[in-house]
Amino acid sequence: MNLNCLTVFCNLSLQTFATLSPIPGYMQWLLSKLASAERSGSTFRENILEPEEERSLLDVLQESADGKNAMEIMWNLLTSTNHEWTKSERLISVLEAPLMRLCARYLLKEKKRGRGLDSVANFHLQNGAMVGRLNWMADQSEKGLLQSGGIMVNYVYRLENIEENAQSYFSTGHIHASCDVSRFVETGRSMM
């Protein structure tokens, strides 16, 4: 952890500190996954949606599905002008499970050179934080919807774990996360 952050912890006698942070690379990653799944043949296609997530999407949009599969529908919703999906409580509800699960996967499992793909995550993880909580629709600004589908993350710094977390991230790329965030990844089938 950098010296300025450690000084704040010590001077304020804080034991735990949490941020509310953006996830700037998430939607770019997700949309590239959806696009690549559509371009590849069915034999090699990675279906990033769980069966119940597919059914829910298809059920909500059955009139306008026009033979499209759930990933095509999800792509169309997430790339719609003015984020039309955010104006429908039903769509917000149906998209919550897959977007939260895939966001946890993005933060905890997707890596480049052994480090987290997301630049903000990388910063906090290098400083000894753990991924504490995902917050659905916490940033409904244009930028928040474009970058992270409205999701924000709490990075939690616990004074007694900072050095250990930072060291394990540097040496092995291990990302510490709360049970709540880890559960999102564990409940999904292995897609890595």
Secondary structure, DSSP 8 states (H G I E B T S, - for coil): --HHHHHHHHHTT-SEEE--B--TTHHHHHHHHHHHHHHS-TTT----S-HHHHHHHHHHTTTT-TT--HHHHHHHHHTSGGGGGGG-HHHHHHHHHHHHHHHHHHHHT-EETTEESSHHHHHHHHTT-EEEEEETTS--SHHHHHHHTT-EEEEEEETTTHHHHHHHHHHH----B-HHHHHHHHHS----
